Amino acid sequence: MLNVCYPEQLFHIVNTGSSGNTVRDLENRWVTDVLDLKPDRIVVCIGFNDVWRQFDSPAVINQHVYPDEYREALCRITEKTMPSVKSMIFMTPYYMETNKEDRMRKRMDEYGAIMKEVAARYVLPCIDLQKEFDAYLQYRHSSYIMWDRVHPGWIGSMIIARAFLRTIGFDRAVI
């Protein structure tokens, strides 16, 4: 959308997300996969697998990333990054479940709150994707977006894109 609406500007957008990664994995590859690319701007959306592993592999404790480690890793990543970029935006993890008492939803909300806390500490914008999905799920069931309640599919991707564009002040109407 940015390349379509702003053809006079050059955008080189790289997604270095890696399937199944936790914040621990992200931190281990941060320099080579992100900082070595010398980006101007960075968007970080991490936490899904940090929570997921606690539920899909409860006995494999060495794979679990608990809240304190999650918070500390986000802080270290931010401190390594901020001196060298124009901007950094966080996006909270989300779980497409309207029942806030669901165990996984509660845990995801906890990690989202940590991300917001870290963003506030470093005065960074933080897009609350859980809030965006909750608004949509008032009208549609989560299976309309994706059966596993995590992967966004094309509808969820549009929800995320809309929230991102709103945050960066996207101002061109597309007809």
C-alpha positions as CSV (number, residue, x, y, z in Angstrom):
1,M,0.0,0.0,0.0
2,L,2.8,2.4,0.8
3,N,4.5,1.7,-2.5
4,V,1.2,2.2,-4.3
5,C,0.2,5.5,-2.6
6,Y,3.7,7.0,-2.3
7,P,5.4,6.2,-5.6
8,E,7.7,9.2,-5.3
9,Q,9.3,7.6,-2.2
10,L,11.4,4.4,-2.0
11,F,10.4,1.7,0.4
12,H,12.5,-1.4,0.9
13,I,10.4,-3.6,3.2
14,V,11.9,-6.7,4.5
15,N,10.1,-9.2,6.8
16,T,12.7,-11.1,8.8
17,G,10.1,-13.0,10.9
18,S,10.8,-16.6,11.3
19,S,8.2,-19.3,11.9
20,G,8.1,-20.6,15.4
21,N,10.5,-18.1,16.8
22,T,10.3,-16.8,20.4
23,V,11.8,-13.5,21.6
24,R,14.8,-15.6,22.7
25,D,15.3,-16.8,19.1
26,L,14.7,-13.3,17.7
27,E,17.3,-11.8,20.1
28,N,19.9,-14.4,19.0
29,R,19.5,-13.5,15.3
30,W,18.8,-9.7,15.8
31,V,22.2,-8.4,14.7
32,T,22.5,-10.5,11.6
33,D,18.9,-10.6,10.5
34,V,17.9,-7.0,11.4
35,L,20.7,-4.6,12.4
36,D,23.2,-5.7,9.7
37,L,20.5,-4.7,7.1
38,K,20.9,-1.1,8.4
39,P,17.1,-0.4,8.4
40,D,15.7,3.1,8.9
41,R,12.6,1.9,10.6
42,I,11.7,-1.3,12.4
43,V,8.4,-2.9,13.4
44,V,8.5,-5.7,16.1
45,C,5.7,-8.1,16.6
46,I,6.8,-11.0,18.8
47,G,5.3,-13.0,21.7
48,F,3.0,-15.5,20.0
49,N,5.3,-18.5,20.3
50,D,6.6,-17.4,23.7
51,V,3.0,-18.1,24.9
52,W,2.2,-20.9,22.5
53,R,5.1,-23.1,23.6
54,Q,3.7,-23.0,27.2
55,F,0.5,-24.7,25.9
56,D,1.6,-26.9,23.0
57,S,4.7,-28.2,24.7
58,P,4.0,-27.9,28.5
59,A,6.6,-30.6,29.4
60,V,9.4,-29.0,27.3
61,I,10.2,-26.3,29.8
62,N,13.5,-25.3,28.2
63,Q,11.5,-23.9,25.3
64,H,9.3,-21.7,27.5
65,V,9.9,-18.0,27.6
66,Y,8.3,-16.6,30.7
67,P,7.3,-13.0,31.3
68,D,10.5,-11.8,32.9
69,E,12.7,-13.2,30.1
70,Y,10.3,-11.8,27.5
71,R,10.5,-8.3,29.1
72,E,14.2,-8.3,29.5
73,A,14.8,-9.5,25.9
74,L,12.5,-6.8,24.5
75,C,14.5,-4.2,26.5
76,R,17.9,-5.5,25.2
77,I,16.6,-5.6,21.6
78,T,15.3,-2.0,21.9
79,E,18.5,-0.7,23.5
80,K,20.6,-2.3,20.8
81,T,18.4,-0.8,18.1
82,M,17.3,2.7,19.1
83,P,20.6,4.5,18.5
84,S,20.7,3.4,14.8
85,V,17.1,3.7,13.5
86,K,14.7,6.6,12.8
87,S,11.8,4.8,14.4
88,M,10.8,1.6,16.0
89,I,7.2,0.4,16.5
90,F,5.9,-2.5,18.6
91,M,2.8,-4.5,17.8
92,T,1.4,-6.7,20.6
93,P,0.8,-10.4,20.2
94,Y,-2.8,-11.4,20.0
95,Y,-5.0,-14.4,20.3
96,M,-8.3,-14.4,18.4
97,E,-10.4,-15.5,21.3
98,T,-13.2,-13.3,22.8
99,N,-13.3,-15.2,26.1
100,K,-10.8,-13.2,28.2
101,E,-10.9,-16.0,30.8
102,D,-9.5,-18.5,28.3
103,R,-6.1,-19.5,29.7
104,M,-4.2,-18.9,26.5
105,R,-5.9,-15.6,25.9
106,K,-5.1,-14.5,29.5
107,R,-1.5,-15.4,28.9
108,M,-1.3,-13.6,25.6
109,D,-2.9,-10.5,27.2
110,E,-0.1,-10.6,29.8
111,Y,2.6,-10.6,27.2
112,G,0.8,-7.8,25.3
113,A,0.8,-5.8,28.5
114,I,4.5,-6.4,28.9
115,M,5.1,-5.2,25.3
116,K,3.1,-2.0,26.0
117,E,5.1,-1.5,29.2
118,V,8.4,-1.8,27.4
119,A,7.2,0.5,24.6
120,A,6.2,3.1,27.1
121,R,9.5,2.8,28.9
122,Y,11.4,3.7,25.7
123,V,8.7,6.1,24.4
124,L,7.8,3.9,21.4
125,P,4.5,3.6,19.6
126,C,2.8,0.3,20.4
127,I,-0.1,-1.0,18.3
128,D,-2.5,-3.0,20.4
129,L,-3.4,-5.8,17.9
130,Q,-5.5,-7.6,20.5
131,K,-7.7,-4.5,20.7
132,E,-8.0,-4.5,16.9
133,F,-9.0,-8.1,16.7
134,D,-11.4,-7.8,19.6
135,A,-13.2,-5.0,17.8
136,Y,-13.5,-7.2,14.7
137,L,-14.6,-10.3,16.6
138,Q,-17.6,-8.4,18.0
139,Y,-19.1,-9.1,14.5
140,R,-17.4,-12.2,13.2
141,H,-16.3,-15.5,14.7
142,S,-12.5,-16.1,14.9
143,S,-12.8,-19.0,12.5
144,Y,-13.8,-16.5,9.8
145,I,-10.2,-15.2,10.0
146,M,-8.3,-18.4,10.8
147,W,-9.1,-21.7,12.6
148,D,-6.1,-21.7,14.9
149,R,-6.8,-18.2,16.3
150,V,-3.2,-17.1,15.8
151,H,-2.3,-16.9,12.1
152,P,-4.0,-13.9,10.6
153,G,-4.9,-15.1,7.1
154,W,-5.7,-12.4,4.6
155,I,-8.5,-10.8,6.6
156,G,-6.4,-10.7,9.7
157,S,-3.5,-9.3,7.7
158,M,-5.7,-6.4,6.6
159,I,-6.7,-5.7,10.2
160,I,-3.0,-5.5,11.1
161,A,-2.2,-3.4,8.0
162,R,-5.0,-1.0,8.8
163,A,-3.8,-0.6,12.4
164,F,-0.2,0.0,11.2
165,L,-1.2,2.5,8.6
166,R,-3.3,4.4,11.1
167,T,-0.4,4.5,13.5
168,I,2.1,5.9,11.0
169,G,-0.3,8.6,9.9
170,F,-1.1,7.1,6.5
171,D,-3.1,9.9,4.8
172,R,-3.8,9.0,1.2
173,A,-7.2,7.7,0.2
174,V,-7.3,4.9,-2.3
175,I,-10.2,4.9,-4.7
